[in-house]
Amino acid sequence: MAHYVYILASIRSTIYTSSTNNLRRRLEQHVSGAVNSFVRKYRTNRLVYAEVADSAEAAFARERQIKGLRREKKVALIEAGNPHWEDLSSKLLA
């Protein structure tokens, strides 16, 4: 089963990093406000980065690695694949 590490962003560029084994469901939960008070409070509901991991352990380790990066490195990671910070959810979940 695939696992995902993802980054959500708000319009004001607040970013949130997490991991899941069901990206579609998790994004639906974030958009509806059903989970995580941080996401709800800062409205970080645009998917700007995602990567696949082979296991839950690998996804969690990568999530921790990304969370440990300075903001500039997180921005560089996002912009390497998504320079305009577009919402990727429709492309990845189509």
FENVEN-V656275 format. One record per pair of residues at least 6 apart in sequence whose C-alpha atoms are under 6 Angstrom apart, sorted by the first residue. I is the first residue (numbers start at 1). J is the second residue. D is the distance in whole Angstrom. If there is no record, write none. Layout:
i->I j->J d->D
i->I j->J d->D
This chain:
i->2 j->54 d->6
i->3 j->20 d->6
i->3 j->21 d->4
i->3 j->52 d->6
i->3 j->53 d->5
i->3 j->55 d->6
i->3 j->56 d->6
i->4 j->19 d->5
i->4 j->20 d->5
i->4 j->51 d->6
i->4 j->52 d->5
i->4 j->53 d->6
i->5 j->18 d->6
i->5 j->19 d->4
i->5 j->50 d->6
i->5 j->51 d->5
i->5 j->59 d->6
i->5 j->63 d->6
i->6 j->17 d->6
i->6 j->18 d->6
i->6 j->49 d->5
i->6 j->50 d->4
i->7 j->16 d->5
i->7 j->17 d->4
i->7 j->48 d->6
i->7 j->49 d->5
i->8 j->15 d->6
i->8 j->16 d->5
i->8 j->44 d->5
i->8 j->45 d->6
i->8 j->46 d->5
i->8 j->47 d->5
i->8 j->48 d->6
i->9 j->15 d->4
i->9 j->44 d->4
i->9 j->46 d->5
i->10 j->43 d->5
i->10 j->44 d->4
i->18 j->63 d->6
i->29 j->35 d->6
i->31 j->45 d->6
i->33 j->40 d->5
i->46 j->87 d->5
i->47 j->87 d->5
i->47 j->88 d->5
i->47 j->89 d->6
i->48 j->85 d->6
i->48 j->87 d->5
i->48 j->88 d->6
i->49 j->78 d->6
i->53 j->59 d->5
